[in-house]
Amino acid sequence: MKERAIKSGFDFIDFWAVDFDYQDGQPFEHHWQAYRTRKDRSLPSVSNHEFDKYTKKGKYIACVKVVDIFGCDTSITVEVAI
Protein backbone atom coordinates (compact mmCIF):
# COMPACT_ATOMS: atom_id res chain seq x y z
CA MET A 1 0.00 0.00 0.00
CA LYS A 2 2.92 2.35 0.69
CA GLU A 3 4.11 2.02 -2.88
CA ARG A 4 0.61 2.76 -4.15
CA ALA A 5 0.39 5.89 -1.97
CA ILE A 6 3.74 7.12 -3.26
CA LYS A 7 2.68 6.47 -6.85
CA SER A 8 -0.68 8.26 -6.56
CA GLY A 9 -1.97 9.48 -3.20
CA PHE A 10 -5.05 10.68 -5.10
CA ASP A 11 -6.22 7.03 -5.19
CA PHE A 12 -6.88 7.23 -1.45
CA ILE A 13 -9.31 10.17 -1.69
CA ASP A 14 -12.91 8.97 -1.43
CA PHE A 15 -14.78 12.29 -1.25
CA TRP A 16 -14.14 16.01 -1.45
CA ALA A 17 -16.34 19.07 -1.15
CA VAL A 18 -16.10 22.85 -1.38
CA ASP A 19 -17.75 25.56 0.73
CA PHE A 20 -17.24 28.61 -1.49
CA ASP A 21 -18.19 31.13 1.22
CA TYR A 22 -16.80 29.59 4.40
CA GLN A 23 -17.36 31.50 7.62
CA ASP A 24 -14.99 30.53 10.44
CA GLY A 25 -16.95 29.07 13.33
CA GLN A 26 -19.95 28.22 11.13
CA PRO A 27 -20.83 24.71 9.89
CA PHE A 28 -19.27 23.66 6.59
CA GLU A 29 -21.79 24.00 3.73
CA HIS A 30 -21.46 21.58 0.81
CA HIS A 31 -21.87 23.90 -2.18
CA TRP A 32 -20.21 21.32 -4.43
CA GLN A 33 -19.04 17.76 -3.84
CA ALA A 34 -17.60 14.77 -5.67
CA TYR A 35 -17.28 11.20 -4.45
CA ARG A 36 -16.45 7.72 -5.64
CA THR A 37 -19.04 4.96 -5.79
CA ARG A 38 -18.56 1.21 -5.90
CA LYS A 39 -19.51 1.18 -9.59
CA ASP A 40 -17.64 4.34 -10.59
CA ARG A 41 -14.22 4.75 -8.96
CA SER A 42 -13.34 7.87 -10.94
CA LEU A 43 -13.14 11.16 -9.07
CA PRO A 44 -12.88 14.58 -10.69
CA SER A 45 -9.95 16.65 -9.44
CA VAL A 46 -11.45 20.00 -10.49
CA SER A 47 -14.80 21.50 -9.54
CA ASN A 48 -16.90 22.53 -12.51
CA HIS A 49 -19.35 24.42 -10.29
CA GLU A 50 -19.87 28.15 -10.80
CA PHE A 51 -20.68 29.73 -7.46
CA ASP A 52 -23.11 32.59 -8.01
CA LYS A 53 -23.34 34.00 -4.50
CA TYR A 54 -20.34 36.30 -4.76
CA THR A 55 -22.54 39.37 -5.19
CA LYS A 56 -19.97 42.02 -4.23
CA LYS A 57 -16.33 42.48 -5.08
CA GLY A 58 -14.05 41.63 -2.20
CA LYS A 59 -12.23 38.81 -0.48
CA TYR A 60 -13.94 35.57 0.46
CA ILE A 61 -12.75 32.37 2.08
CA ALA A 62 -13.33 29.01 0.40
CA CYS A 63 -12.87 25.77 2.34
CA VAL A 64 -12.04 22.44 0.73
CA LYS A 65 -12.76 19.28 2.73
CA VAL A 66 -11.25 15.91 1.74
CA VAL A 67 -12.13 12.49 3.16
CA ASP A 68 -9.90 9.49 2.48
CA ILE A 69 -10.82 5.80 2.19
CA PHE A 70 -10.03 5.32 5.88
CA GLY A 71 -12.60 7.95 6.93
CA CYS A 72 -10.04 10.57 7.94
CA ASP A 73 -10.95 14.08 6.89
CA THR A 74 -8.97 17.26 6.52
CA SER A 75 -9.79 20.77 5.42
CA ILE A 76 -7.92 23.72 4.01
CA THR A 77 -9.02 27.30 3.48
CA VAL A 78 -8.00 29.58 0.65
CA GLU A 79 -8.69 33.23 -0.01
CA VAL A 80 -10.72 34.08 -3.10
CA ALA A 81 -10.55 37.63 -4.45
CA ILE A 82 -13.45 38.79 -6.64
Beta strands, then each sheet from edge to edge (+ up, - down):
strand 1: 13-19
strand 2: 32-35
strand 3: 59-68
strand 4: 73-81
sheet 1: 2+ 1- 3+ 4-
end
